[in-house]
Amino acid sequence: MKNRNNQHLKEITDTTLIVGVDIAKSVHWARFVDYRGVEIGKAISFKNDQQGFKSILARINEICKKKALSQLDRILFGMEPTGHYWKPLANHLIDLGYKVVGVNPFHTKKAKELDDNSPTKSDKKDALTIARLVSQGRYFEPYLPRDIYSELRVLTNARVIIMKRFTAIKNTITAILDEYFPEIRTVFRKPLEGKASRQILKRCPFPRLVLKMGESGILSEIKKAVKKSVGKKKVSELIKIASESVGVEYGIKTTKRRLDMLLEDLEQSERHLIEIESLMEENIAATGYSEQILSIKGMGIVTAARFLGEVGDPL
């Protein structure tokens, strides 16, 4: 860490203007310091839009044109890259050729306490703290992918979100079965994974509905889902455990409808995951590294997409 800070300090010279930006949803605050951390000019607030971005750049231009500061020739922007609000401004600045660095929010909090013995939140105060942390070399360079690598990062993030929802749906369905038909796992160990068992969950997921449908009805339903039918012995076991089930019997009509909706959501999530992984494979191929990276033992499509989305072009 010390070596990294020293390297950063070498990059900050007496011709560097440091801009600390406190990011918010709609209005950001910026403050300006020199290489020693001494504040220059007044704080400025600006909106998170094109006009706001122009106003902050205009203020920087004013500062650099002042006679006493005529030697300033390098602008370094610092901000806390948390959440997503920072990305439009950071991307805009990078596209214009400016360098954007990140400051750890934990460091900002601790530095505020050292400055005035108070951890209280203030956008103007935070912007100055961020700027001074950058002047001390206490920053890192966040990675914002471009081109095909940005596609891989977006796909990876999308998959994480869908997987969280997918897991939550499965857990909710499991909770329903635990309440209404806990014995079903003695016949179908993983009810959500088999085609036959999932068809039963769609048509007769509760003991009362199993008994009402009977053996022939259940076999008929299973044939709709799989070519090779589940044996009569398994169906007989299902009917037997249904007749002896300790599952609750209240709210069955409404719970059945809720289960139907959950199963629909589950299958939609499965389709989305398949689509995302297919797109991942296409985009990995477009990088030109598909053969090399997928030949690594244990490296699959999802892991490769996550790796390339995070690090970018390995070369």
N, C-alpha and C positions, 0 to 999 in steps of 0.2 A: 504494500500500500504506500509506504514512504517513497519508494523508488518511482511509483506512478505519479505521486504528487510532485516530486522533484522534476519529472519530465514535463508535467503540465506547467509548472512554474517557469521552465525554460521557454515555453511557448508564449508566455505572457510577458510582454516588454513594456517599456514606457510609452510606446506608441499604440498600445491596445486600449480600446474603450470596451468596458464590460457592461452589459445590459442584463440586469436581473429582472425576470418577469414572474409575477405571481399569477398563475393561471386560474381562471374561474369560468363559469359556463358562458356568461354574456359579456362581462367587462373584465379586462385584465389590467394589472398595474405594473408599471416599469420604473426602475430607478437605475441610475448610471454611476459607475465608479471608475477610477483609473486603476492602474496596475497595483497600486498600494492599498486599494480598498477605500480611498477617499472619495466621498460623493461629489458628483459634478452635476450642477443644475438641479432642477426640481423634479419631483415625481410626476408621472403622467399616467392617466387612465385612458384606455382605448377599447373600443368595442371589438368583439370577435367577428369582424366582417372586413370587407375589402377597404372601406374607408378608414376603419380603425387601424388596419395594418399600414396604410399609407401615412397615417398621422404619427405613428411611432417611428417610422423611417424618416419622416420629415424632421422630427425632433432630433434624431441622431445626426442628421445632416446639419442642423443648426449648431449642435454642440461641436461638431468637427470643424465647422467653418470659423469658429471663434478664434481670434488671433492667438490667444495664449495656448490654444489646443490645436494649432494648425498641423502639428506633426502626427496626430492620430490617424493611423491608416489601416487599422485592423479592428473589426467589430466582433465581439464574442458574446453570444446570447446564452444565458443560463436560465433554466427552469426546472421544475419538478415534473418529470415525465410519468405522472400517475394518472390512472383512468384513461380517458380518451380526449378530453377537452384541449389538451396541449397539441394534438397532432395537426390540426389545420394551420395554426401559426407556425409550428416547426417546419412543416412541409413547405409552406409559403417561403419562409426564410431560406431554407436549404435550396429551393429552386432558384432563388435570387443569388445564390453563391455565398451566403453567410454560414458561419459555423455555429451550430447549436449543440450545447452540452447539457447534461442532466445533473441535478443535485439531489442527493438522498434526502427525502422528507424528514427522516430521523435526525440527520445532521442539522437541518434547518431548525427543527424544534429545539435541539440542544444549544445551538448557537444563539438563538433568541434569548434563552435563559441566561447565557453568559453575558450578552450585551447589556441587558437591563434588568436582570433578575426576575424576568416575567415570561411565562410561556404563552401568554394570551395571543389570540389570533388577530392579525391585522394584515390586510392585503398589502398596504403600503410598507409596513414593517417587514413583512416576509420578502418582498421584492428586494429590499436593501440587503437583508441577510443572505439571500441567494446570490446576489451580486458579489458580496464580500467573500462568500465561500468559494466562488469561482476564482476570485483574485488570489486566494490561498492555494489554488490548485486542487481543491477538494471537489472534483467533478468527474463524471464519466461521459463517454460518448455513446448516446443511445443509437440503436440501429433501426433505421426506417427502410425496409426493403423496397426495391423498385422492380418494375417489369414482372417477369415470371415468378420471381421470388416473393413478391408481394401477394401474388395470387395464391401461392402455397401457404403463406402465413394466414391469409384470410380463410382459406379452406380448413386449415388446422384449427383455427379459433372457432369456426362454425361447427366443426365436428365435436369439439369439446362441449359446446353448448347443447348440441343435439344429444350427445352421450349422457349429459347430466339429466336432461329431460327423459331420455330413454330409461335410465336407471330409476328415476323417480316414479315413472309409470309402472315399471315392473314391481317395484317395492309396494306400490299402492295396490296393485292386483294381488300380490302375495298376501297382503294384510286382509283383503276381502276374503280370500280363500281360507286363511287361517281362522277367520270368524265364522264363515258360512259352510265350509266344507274342508276341514283340516285333514281328513283322511285321504283326500284325493291323491296325495303323494305316495301312498302305498301302492297305488296302481300305476300312476304316471309320475316318475321321480322328479321330472322337470316339466310341469304342465305347459309352460310357455314356449318350450323349445320344439316340441313335436307337432307335426301337422294334425295328427289324429286328436291329440289332447287339446290342441288349440281350438279345433272344430267343436269339441265337446264344451269348451268354455264359452263358445259363442252361442251354442244351442241349449245346452242343459248343464250349466255350471254348478247348480245347487242340488242337494240330495232329493228334494221334493220333485224337481224337474227331471232328474234322472229316472226316478221311479215312475213318473207320469209317462215318459217317453218309452220305457221298456227296452228290452234287448233288441228287438227287430228295428225299432226306431233309431236307436243309437248306432247300430251297425250301418243303417242306411245313411245316417249323417256322416259317419266316418268315411264311407265310400266316396262322398263328395269331395273330401280333402286329399285322400291318398288312394293310389291305385291298388296297393296291397293292403287289404283290410286288416285291422287289428283282430286277432283271434277271438272267438266266442268266449273262451275262458277268461280273457282279460275283461271283456264286457260284463261277464257274469260276476267277476270280482268287484267291478265298479258298482253294479247294482246291489251287491251284498253289503259293501261298506256304506252305500247310500242309505240302506235300510237301517243301519246301526249307527249312523252318524250322530255326533254330539253338536254339530253345527247349529247356530241359531236359526230361527225361522221367521223372524220379524223383518219387515221392510224388504221382502224378496223382490217384489215387482220393481221398486225404485232402484234397488241395488243392482238388479239385472240390467237395467237401462244404463246405470253408471258404468258397469263393467263393459257393456257394449261400446260405450264411448271411449273407455280406456284402451280397449283392444284396437279400436280404429286408430287412436293416436299412436299406439305402439307400432302398428304396421306402417303407418305413415313415417314414423321415425326410422324404421328399418329401411324403407325405400330411400329416404333422404341420405342415410348413411352409405348405402350402396352407390347412390349418385355421387356423393362427395368423394368417396374413395376412387371411383372411376375417374373423376376430374383430377384427383391427386395424381393418379397414374399417368394421365395425359400430360399434365404440367411437369412432372418429373422427367418424362421423356423429352419434353421441350427444352430442358436445361442442358441436355447432352451428357448428363452424368448418370443416367438411369442404369446402364449396364454395370458401371463401376460401383455405385453405391448400393445397389440391390444385391450385388455379389457378396457383400459383407455378411458374415454369419450373424443371424438374428435380426437383420435389418429388413423390415417389411415396408410396404407402401406408406403406411401411416407414419412410422418412425422416420422414414426418409423424407417425407413431406415436412414433418415438424423440424427436422434438422436443417434442411435447405431453407425453409421459411425463416428460421432464426438466424442462421449465419450468412445466408446469401451465397454468392458465387465462391466456392472454396478456393478458387485461384484468384 
